[in-house]
């Protein structure tokens, strides 16, 4: 993620929208308070795109059907904008789980 994206809290990606027109789409960064919601949808790429762009699912589906490469470009941008935050969260979560595992596995 570049410094501008970090300061603004979002990135922009230019794609061809479902109507065939060029469009600048805002891709939001995940906020700490949204991490649980994001985890719930993270394996569903279309829901991730909807969540991070604020575009309706019909728009996301139409884009994926009419312009699959543009959809792919947008999906990649969603992950790129959030890569640093989500990666560091997963590292912290792994450490937290190790700590909990040690606590729960101690003899009483």
C-alpha positions as CSV (number, residue, x, y, z in Angstrom):
1,X,0.0,0.0,0.0
2,X,1.3,3.4,-0.8
3,X,1.5,6.4,1.6
4,X,-1.4,8.2,-0.1
5,X,-3.7,5.2,0.4
6,X,-2.7,4.9,4.0
7,X,-3.4,8.6,4.6
8,X,-6.7,8.6,2.8
9,X,-8.0,5.3,4.1
10,X,-8.8,4.1,0.6
11,X,-7.4,3.5,-2.8
12,X,-8.8,4.2,-6.3
13,X,-8.8,1.8,-9.3
14,X,-9.9,2.6,-12.8
15,X,-12.0,0.0,-14.4
16,X,-14.6,-0.4,-17.1
17,X,-18.0,-0.6,-15.3
18,X,-20.9,-2.9,-16.2
19,X,-22.3,-0.2,-18.5
20,X,-19.1,-0.2,-20.5
21,X,-17.9,3.2,-19.2
22,X,-14.6,4.0,-17.5
23,X,-15.1,4.5,-13.8
24,X,-12.8,5.3,-10.8
25,X,-13.9,2.9,-8.0
26,X,-13.1,3.7,-4.4
27,X,-11.6,0.7,-2.5
28,X,-11.8,1.2,1.3
29,X,-9.3,0.0,3.8
30,X,-10.6,-2.3,6.5
31,X,-11.0,-0.6,9.8
32,X,-10.1,-2.4,13.0
33,X,-13.8,-2.5,14.0
34,X,-14.7,-4.3,10.7
35,X,-12.2,-7.2,11.0
36,X,-14.7,-9.7,12.3
37,X,-17.2,-8.8,9.5
38,X,-14.4,-9.1,7.0
39,X,-13.3,-12.5,8.3
40,X,-16.9,-13.8,7.9
41,X,-16.9,-13.0,4.1
42,X,-13.2,-13.3,3.2
43,X,-13.6,-16.5,1.3
44,X,-16.4,-15.0,-0.9
45,X,-14.5,-12.7,-3.3
46,X,-17.7,-11.1,-4.6
47,X,-18.8,-10.2,-1.1
48,X,-15.3,-8.8,-0.3
49,X,-15.6,-6.6,-3.4
50,X,-19.1,-5.4,-2.3
51,X,-17.9,-4.8,1.2
52,X,-14.8,-2.8,0.3
53,X,-16.3,-0.8,-2.6
54,X,-19.8,-0.2,-1.3
55,X,-21.1,-1.3,-4.7
56,X,-24.3,-3.4,-4.8
57,X,-24.0,-7.1,-5.4
58,X,-25.9,-6.8,-8.7
59,X,-23.3,-4.3,-9.9
60,X,-20.5,-6.7,-8.8
61,X,-22.2,-9.7,-10.5
62,X,-22.8,-7.7,-13.7
63,X,-19.2,-6.6,-13.8
64,X,-18.0,-10.2,-13.3
65,X,-20.2,-11.4,-16.2
66,X,-19.7,-8.6,-18.7
67,X,-16.1,-7.7,-18.0
68,X,-14.4,-10.6,-16.1
69,X,-10.9,-9.0,-16.4
70,X,-12.2,-5.7,-15.0
71,X,-13.8,-7.6,-12.1
72,X,-10.5,-9.4,-11.5
73,X,-8.6,-6.1,-11.5
74,X,-11.1,-4.7,-8.9
75,X,-10.9,-7.8,-6.7
76,X,-7.0,-7.6,-6.8
77,X,-7.2,-4.0,-5.8
78,X,-9.4,-4.8,-2.8
79,X,-6.8,-7.2,-1.5
80,X,-3.8,-5.0,-2.4
81,X,-5.2,-2.0,-0.5
82,X,-5.8,-4.1,2.6
83,X,-2.8,-6.5,2.4
84,X,-0.7,-4.8,5.0
85,X,-3.5,-4.5,7.6
86,X,-4.8,-8.0,7.1
87,X,-1.4,-9.6,7.1
88,X,-0.4,-7.9,10.3
89,X,-3.7,-8.9,11.9
90,X,-3.2,-12.5,10.9
91,X,0.3,-12.5,12.5
92,X,-1.1,-11.0,15.7
93,X,-4.0,-13.5,15.7
94,X,-1.6,-16.4,15.2
95,X,0.4,-15.2,18.2
96,X,-2.7,-14.7,20.3
97,X,-3.9,-18.3,19.4
98,X,-0.5,-19.7,20.5
99,X,-0.8,-17.9,23.8
100,X,-4.3,-19.2,24.4
101,X,-3.3,-22.7,23.4
102,X,-0.5,-22.6,26.0
103,X,-2.9,-21.3,28.7
104,X,-5.6,-23.9,27.9
105,X,-3.1,-26.8,27.7
106,X,-1.5,-26.1,31.2
107,X,-2.0,-28.6,33.9
108,X,-4.3,-27.5,36.6
